[in-house]
Amino acid sequence: MSSPSDNEKPSEYPINGTLDLHQFQPSEIKAIVIEYIEECLRRNVYSLRIVHGKGIGVQREIVHSLLEEHPSVIGYRHEGGSGGGWGATVVDLEGE
């Protein structure tokens, strides 16, 4: 078995509290959001902004259903003002 070349290595997504889902396929959304939350928790990032877009609300519904079930989510809300409104959700995670 050969090792992957540098071109085949996955790219690193910045873990800074903002996750923009526009660059991901709909089939990837669940895994990406869960993995991002877990990585934020490992890095002590407890306030998140998930950009899912406005559209017809499919991605928003997927994100909100995941947030409802995640044990570390204290609460979430639509981002207010000019920060995205219905197109982004702000998430509060339980810290240590």
WOLINJO-V586042 format. One record per backbone hydrogen bond with DSSP energy under -1.0 kcal/mol. NH is the residue of the N-H (numbers start at 0). CO is the residue of the C=O. Records with the same first field share a line. If there is no record, write none. Layout:
NH = CO + CO
This chain:
7 = 4
18 = 48
20 = 50
23 = 20
27 = 24
31 = 27
32 = 28
33 = 29
34 = 30
35 = 31
36 = 32
37 = 33
38 = 34
39 = 35
40 = 36
41 = 37
42 = 38
43 = 40
44 = 39
47 = 90
48 = 16
49 = 88
50 = 18
51 = 86
52 = 86
60 = 56
61 = 57
62 = 58
63 = 59
64 = 60
65 = 61
66 = 62
67 = 63
68 = 64
69 = 65
72 = 69
73 = 91
74 = 91
76 = 89
78 = 87
82 = 79
86 = 83
87 = 84
88 = 49
89 = 76
90 = 47
91 = 74
92 = 45
93 = 71
